[in-house]
Amino acid sequence: MGIEHAAVQVRVGQGVLWIDDEAYPLRNISHVGQRALEVDKGAAWRRFIKRVLLGLVFGVIVALGSKAVGVLIVLVVLAVSIWRLTSTIGIPPVYGLVLNTAGTQRDAVWSTKASEIKALVLKVTEAISQPDLAQMTFNVQHAVQGDLIQQYGDGNIGKAETRTGNVRGR
């Protein structure tokens, strides 16, 4: 499963930060930061090893009755496990622009390029220092688009809602 990208326009003008159709008054933003969500590769490898070992044990037990079926089970479990491992490890990290307004933390935009979010954090911070004078337009070219529902880490630990999609992370 690949990640869909789209451009997201971030604008600052007349004291307001616009991310697509969402407005954040610059005077209400108390904190700007960056968040990174990455795949826990260690957990992915542990799940892979567990699946393969269980498949081997089950395949050997079945092979006592029918060798062909036991070998087939082992091969299918191995193929599915390898596919799931490569799919999980191949997921790129995503980086989010985090805004705090009135005690509420909001993940405003996500991108697969850390440099885009880092530059955006700097630009928004500069705009906050001069809310009435700041004018800028910034295009996030690698924004995560659509519903990206992936599990990062061992368990289902939450879902971050964003304007450009959903990211589940740790």
Disulfide bonds with the S-S distance in Angstrom:
none
